[in-house]
């Protein structure tokens, strides 16, 4: 069973806001949403929604891990609390 990161965090810490930094990271590294979409094998519309959402709390850990791996970062680098 795959839990969203929000479920895991809520169980451990009582939850918090996870401000999405993926858009900024892509911009800094001149990576397009299309490139990210292809790299993580997610359709463009879903990748676009992921990049542009404000909060990553409901995002599956598997998805965040794929993004982080592609960007060469830790999963926790994708948001700020």
N, C-alpha and C positions, 0 to 999 in steps of 0.2 A: 504494500500500500504506500502511495506517495502522498505525503502531507505537504501543504503549502508551508513556506517558511513562517508565515504568520501564526499558524497553528502551533508549530514547534516553539516559537518565541513566546507566545501567550502561555504555553504550559510551563516554560522555564522562568520567564521574567515578568509575566503579567502583561506583556505586549508593549509596543512603542511604535511611533511613527517612523517609517523607513523611507526617507526622501530619496527618490530616484535620481541617481547621478549618471545613468547610462548615456543619456543624450549628450551631456557635457563631455563625457569620456570619448564618445564617438567623434564629436566635433574637434576636440583637442588632438586626436590621433588621425583626423581626416579619413574616417571610416564611414562609409554610407550604410544606411539601414539595409539596402539591398545586399551588400557584402556580408553584413551580420546575419541576415536572413538565410542566405545560402550556406554560410559556415555552420550555423546551428541547426540547419534543416527544419526551418519553421517558415510558414508562408509569410509573404510580405505584410499582409494586413495585420496578422497577429504580432509580428515583430515591430511594426510601426506602433501598434497600441502599447506594447511593452515599453518601448523607448520613450513614448510620450506620456505615460501615466505618471501621476504625481507620487504615488506610494507603491512600494514593491511588496507590501505585507501579504498580499494574496497570491503572489507569484510562486509557482512550484520551485522547490529547491533544485530540482533537476534542470529546469530552464535557467535559473541563475548560475548554476555551475557551468552549463554549456557556454553562456555568455562570458563568464569570468575566465574560463579556460581559453576561449578564443582571443580574449583581450590580454591574456597573460597576467591576470590579477587574481587576487583572492575574492571570494564571493562577497565578503564584507566591504570590499572597496567599491561596490556598486551602489551603495546608499550611504546617507549620513543620518544620524538619529537626531 
